[in-house]
Amino acid sequence: MNNRRRELLNEGINLLDQVSDIISEALEQETDALENMPENLQMSDRYESMESAIDHLEDVVYHLDEAKEGIESARDV
């Protein structure tokens, strides 16, 4: 792989880092909101929706990390 393609991959990794940071911030805020939800609203539809959103956001962060690792592996061959 030539240097220009490595540079492109580095740019992609940097963009994925930025996206991951944004998603992680949203995940943290949603988790905080869920943890601070009044007890009488726990197990409500809203609570379950928030839990589902958190699960999906955790999956997204995981897959972004996997994508970055794959790109790094390809770049470093």
C-alpha positions, 0 to 999 in steps of 0.5 A: 500500500502506498503512502497516499492510501495509508493517509486516506485510511488514517483520515478514515480512522480519524473520522471514525474516532470523531463519530465514536466520540459523538455516539459515546457522548450521546450514550453517556447522556442517555445512560445518565438520564436512565439512571436518574429516572424516578422510580415510579417511571421505571419499567414504563414504556419510556424506560424500556425505550431508553434501555433499548436505545442504550443497547443499540448505541453500545453496539454502534460504539463496538462496531465502530471500534471493530471497523477502526481495528480492521482499517488499521490492520489493512493499513499496517500490512 
